[in-house]
Amino acid sequence: MTIALWILNALLGFALFAAGLMKVVRPRAALKERGMNFVDDFSAGSVKAIGVAEVLGALGLILPLATGIAPLLTPIAAVALAVTMLAAAAVHVRRTESPVVTLVLATLLIASAVIGFIVVL
């Protein structure tokens, strides 16, 4: 079960770290060019804040378990990321971006599985 948790954490952590880092380092116009049309609904600061939240959540999934320091932070990070993905799903549903909603819901499902694995362990 621990191996499954690490696999899910690695997948979710990598995906959210990469997505969050992209939002942090690229300007809104560059994100829009890459198909992230949701940026039209948010200020540049809000997009950066979302990116920082995703990066910190990704690190929160991996580092506490890897180091053994404050492992309670891992389920907290997973819950926070699940809430973030629910909000992202709502934004993309409102904008009728079906393919993105599917991806966000898949990410939410993985975050929920991580929470479930941690509860069982």
C-alpha positions in Angstrom: 0.0 0.0 0.0 2.9 2.3 0.7 4.2 1.8 -2.8 0.8 2.8 -4.3 0.8 5.9 -2.1 4.3 6.9 -3.4 3.3 6.3 -7.0 0.2 8.5 -6.6 2.1 11.1 -4.7 4.8 11.2 -7.4 2.3 11.5 -10.2 0.2 14.1 -8.6 3.2 16.0 -7.2 5.0 16.1 -10.6 1.9 17.2 -12.5 1.0 19.9 -10.1 4.5 21.1 -9.5 5.0 21.5 -13.3 1.6 23.2 -13.8 2.1 25.5 -10.8 5.7 26.4 -11.8 4.5 27.3 -15.3 1.8 29.7 -13.8 4.5 31.3 -11.5 7.2 31.9 -14.1 5.2 32.7 -17.3 3.2 35.9 -17.9 -0.6 35.6 -18.4 -0.2 36.3 -22.2 2.1 33.3 -22.6 -0.2 31.1 -20.6 -3.1 32.1 -22.8 -1.1 31.3 -25.9 -0.6 27.8 -24.5 -4.3 27.3 -24.2 -4.9 28.3 -20.6 -7.8 30.5 -21.4 -8.9 30.6 -17.7 -6.4 33.4 -17.2 -8.9 35.8 -18.7 -11.0 35.5 -15.6 -8.1 36.2 -13.1 -5.6 39.0 -12.5 -1.9 38.2 -13.0 -1.4 38.2 -9.2 -4.2 35.6 -8.8 -2.7 33.4 -11.5 0.7 33.5 -9.7 -1.0 32.8 -6.4 -2.7 29.7 -7.9 0.7 28.6 -9.2 2.3 29.1 -5.8 -0.5 27.1 -4.1 0.0 24.2 -6.6 3.8 24.2 -6.2 3.5 24.3 -2.4 0.9 21.5 -2.4 3.1 19.3 -4.6 6.0 19.8 -2.3 3.7 19.1 0.7 2.7 15.7 -0.9 6.3 14.6 -1.2 8.7 16.2 1.3 7.0 15.3 4.6 6.8 11.6 3.7 10.3 11.6 2.2 12.0 13.3 5.1 9.9 11.9 7.9 9.5 15.4 9.2 5.9 16.4 10.0 4.2 13.6 7.9 0.9 15.0 8.9 1.4 17.7 6.3 1.0 15.2 3.5 -2.8 14.6 4.0 -3.3 18.3 4.7 -1.6 19.1 1.3 -3.7 16.4 -0.4 -6.9 17.9 1.0 -5.9 21.4 0.1 -5.1 20.2 -3.5 -8.4 18.4 -3.7 -10.2 21.7 -2.7 -8.1 23.6 -5.3 -9.0 21.1 -8.0 -12.7 21.4 -7.1 -12.5 25.1 -7.5 -10.6 24.6 -10.8 -13.3 22.3 -12.0 -15.9 24.8 -11.2 -14.1 27.5 -13.2 -13.6 25.2 -16.2 -17.2 24.0 -16.2 -18.4 27.6 -16.1 -16.2 28.3 -19.1 -17.4 25.1 -20.8 -13.9 23.8 -21.3 -14.8 20.1 -21.3 -11.3 18.5 -21.9 -9.8 20.6 -19.1 -12.6 19.6 -16.7 -11.8 16.0 -17.4 -8.1 16.5 -16.6 -8.9 18.5 -13.4 -11.4 15.8 -12.2 -8.7 13.1 -12.8 -6.3 15.1 -10.7 -9.0 15.5 -8.0 -9.5 11.7 -8.1 -5.8 11.1 -7.6 -5.7 13.6 -4.7 -8.7 11.9 -3.1 -7.0 8.5 -3.5 -3.9 9.9 -1.8 -6.1 11.0 1.1 -7.8 7.5 1.2 -4.4 5.7 1.3 -3.1 7.9 4.1 -6.3 7.3 6.1 -5.9 3.6 5.7 -2.2 3.6 6.6 
